[in-house]
Every structure is written in C-alpha cells, then in structure tokens.
Amino acid sequence: MEVAISLPGYTETLTDEMEKHDFLVHSFPLSEDQSIYSPFDYLYNKTLNEYQYKLVIDTNILHFLLRSTQGVNNVKTRAAVGLVAFCQLAEIDIDPALAVYELINHDEHRADEAVEKMLIFDQINNADNQQLVEFSLGHRDLFDLPTIPSRNKNELKSSLIKYRRLREWDSIYLIILAIIDIDQSSTQSKDKLYRVIDWMYREFRLSAIAISFCVVYFGKHPVKNMMKYKSSQSIEERLKCIENMTWDMYIMTRYLRTWIGNKTNDNFLYASDDRAFRKTLRLCIDVQITQGYTPYAPYLSSEVYKNITELQNNGVPENERIYQLDSDPEKYRIKLIDKFKTKLGIISIK
C-alpha cells in the first residue's frame, strides 16, 4: 500500500538536532536502518496500521518548555522546544500530566500554579511548527503563543488533586531510601547491589526499575551524578533529592506499566533530559524483552553478576518475605520509611 506523506523541508535538520540530544526512550523493535527520530515512520504506521503514539515527558523537559516562554534561550530550552516541534511533525501526543503531578508534589496549594503551567504547555504544544523549529535551531529567540480554547480550570484542578498520593509513589520512596541507606553503609562496593536486591526480596518487594538503576550505579561504569543524595547536604536538600529520585523512578515505572501487556494500538515513548535515568530505563526495557538478567552482564563483574543471577533464580523462601507476611502492609511500609529516615537523620523535618 502506497502512503503519500509530505513533510517540511526543514524536517531533516530538526531530526538531526533531536538525535544529538537523544531524549527519547522506547521499546519499539527497530531495524538497524530505522531511527526513532523519523517522523515519516510514525506517520506511516499511523496511516497504515492505525497506531497512536504518546510521549510522556519528565519534569525537566516541562520546566525547559515553560522557561522558553520567559525569554530563556539556551541549549536546554531550545532542545525541549525542538522536541515539541518534532512531535507535531510525527503526530505524537505529548502527555505532561506526570510531570505536573511532580510539580504539585501532593500539595493542593500548588495546584492553581500547576493548572496555569498546563495551560501554557497547551499553547506551546499548539504553536506554529516553523516558529518552534526556528527557535530550536537558534534562528529566533521567541515564538508566538497562539490563542486556543482554554480547558476548564476547575475541572483540570480537580483531576490533578483527586488523589493525595499517586499509586506506588510511597513504595518507590521507600525503595529509594533503602538504596541510599545501603549506599551510605560500610558494605563493600561489590556487595551493595546484592544487598539491595536481597533487601527487596526479604523486606519489601522487587522493582525492575530500581534494580536496573542499581546495576548501573553500583556497576563498573556508573553515570555521573546518578546519586542525587549527598550526606553533606542540608536536611531540606536531602529530602528534596529523595523526592526527585522517587518521582523519576515513579514515572519510569508508570512507563513500563503502559508498555508491558499493552494490546492496544497505543504506543508509548518516554523523554528525559536525565542521562542516568535514560540509561536506567533503556536497560530495564532490555531486561524485559530478554526476560532475564543477561543485559546486566556488561555492567557488572563476573562475581557480582553470578551472585545476583543466583539470587534471581533461587529467590528466598516465602516464609522469609516479611512484607508479604505482614497483616498491615501499609503500616509496615510507613514503619520502614520512618526507620530509614531516622538512620539518615531526616526524620524530624516535616
């Protein structure tokens, strides 16, 4: 079947620029001659196979987009705007909801500000494509925000504050605390990854994203600034770092859940400015595809890889999995969170 697709002459220049920034993470089975940055392929699949594409963005990219409307013209803002222009060409829907949830951070008082930012994002997302491309390539320093039908602010606010806590957020927060505690401990570096996974098995539950993060972080070639938490920081700074890492891992977990078992024509992508978390998510996707730990091998010494593989294959006895045995899992989780925060010296801050 022949499909006629027409794209602007500047498309190749834009896609070349997007490849340099490498924001996108995906689980598509691309051949060697295919690129995730080809608008033509998205349009072709949408026309021929009725596929729909949706992009989840992280908070950094949303922040850069909002800053681009405030006269900030730097590499970050231009790249983020270029991503929007690319998605317009490829007819990819951008979903900023999770990034906005992070901005609110369970605080209803921040909801009004978040609603305003959502509405500004809507304008950016509907701005003239050529202007966005010219801005992203440094050919102009401003682009026009169009006048578009505004969403009902009250309804939008209600949807954003409907749940005080997003599902699984507290659980991931606990896992982050456990990783930090083990990282700060006197445990030998080569044993820290095993300790994290063993803790998940025995005292809580497994997280594929958290394991992939630890494989990179505790492995042979950690990415710079993967661990945002520093013991030398103030208590407020440390709490903020823990929350930021939790949100990153939460959003990636949500991405995995939309992909695994998806039998619809919806196809999901994830975009992040954070190199460490892009690497984490890509590694986790490879593990899901292979259904085993083999993608971890290049990151680990042979001894560590052998140890965690044996742990994965054997697990631990069911009667030693404390979380599953507890009659009140929520209370148990809160107790563990308080325990780790006390050890890290951050329990007294509200």
Secondary structure, 3 states (H helix, E strand, C coil): CCCCCCCCCCHHHHHHHHHHHCCEECCCCCCCCCCCCCHHHHHHHHHHHCCEEEEEECHHHHHHHHHHCCCCCCHHHHHHHHHHHHHHHHCCEEECHHHHHHHHCCCHHHHHHHHHHHHHHHHHHCCCHHHHHHHHCCCCCCCCCCCCCCCCHHHHHHHHCCCCCCCCHHHHHHHHHHHHHHHHCCCCHHHHHHHHHHHHHHHCCCCHHHHHHHHHHCCCCCCCCCCCCCCCCCHHHHHHHHHHHHHHHHHHHHHHHHHCCCCCCEEEEEECCCHHHHHHHHHHHHHHHHCCCHHHHHHCCHHHHHHHHHHHHHCCCHHHCHHHHCCCHHHHHHHHHHHHHHHCCCCCCC
